[in-house]
Amino acid sequence: MKSDSHCMWSISGSVRSTYTQDGAVLLDVEKGLCYSLNVVAAKVWNTLEPFRAGITFSNLVDAMGATFDVPRQQLETDISEHLEKLEKMGLVQRSQQASSRASS
């Protein structure tokens, strides 16, 4: 299931992260649970972190495209899969964009 390009994604305020050469480790301080992320999922997380108020899926794909030299369609699919997994774990939230200034 692909993410809506204008949907806003943000990380949970209760999650702390640390990065390693193998990816990242996330700690949900409210739940007391740790999660490990592979290198690609860690890059998605690292790109989301500065945008506490949220970032659109489309802008996230754009930012990741600057790092990974793969077709946009593949990036969209991979990022969407990682976001959905993170969402199921309660580490990120999806919301509709508050303003209509998004470009398509």
URZIWO-V786854 format. One record per run of one state. SS is the DSSP state (H for helix, E for strand, C for the rest). FROM is the first residue (numbers start at 1). TO is the last residue. If there is no record, write none. Layout:
# URZIWO-V786854
<<SS:FROM:TO> <SS:FROM:TO>>
This chain:
# URZIWO-V786854
<<C:1:6> <E:7:11> <C:12:14> <E:15:20> <C:21:22> <E:23:28> <C:29:32> <E:33:37> <C:38:38> <H:39:49> <C:50:54> <E:55:56> <H:57:65> <C:66:71> <H:72:88> <C:89:91> <E:92:96> <C:97:104>>
